[in-house]
Amino acid sequence: MPAPDAYDHRAVLRFPYPDQRRARTVHGAIAVEVGDIDDDRSTAAVDRAGDTVEVTVRARDLVALRAGVNTWTRLVETAETVAATAER
């Protein structure tokens, strides 16, 4: 794995929710993936502040950044769908 400063590109994705409960649910569902999806070209971190989940994707090149953003966006969308379905 390259040193953290080898990741020259970064995207920060923020997902606001109507309440902290939904944010906690989505955060818990995706946070378990941190580290498992990382490779030698990209890495990600997931945080939550109140009702907002933040995903930071760092990559060595723009292709890896795009792939990482797409992957994490899909993971968040899936977690949101499951959370919404579970609340019905």
Secondary structure as UniProt FT lines:
FT   HELIX           4..6
FT   STRAND          9..16
FT   HELIX           20..31
FT   TURN            32..36
FT   STRAND          42..49
FT   TURN            50..51
FT   STRAND          52..59
FT   HELIX           62..86
//
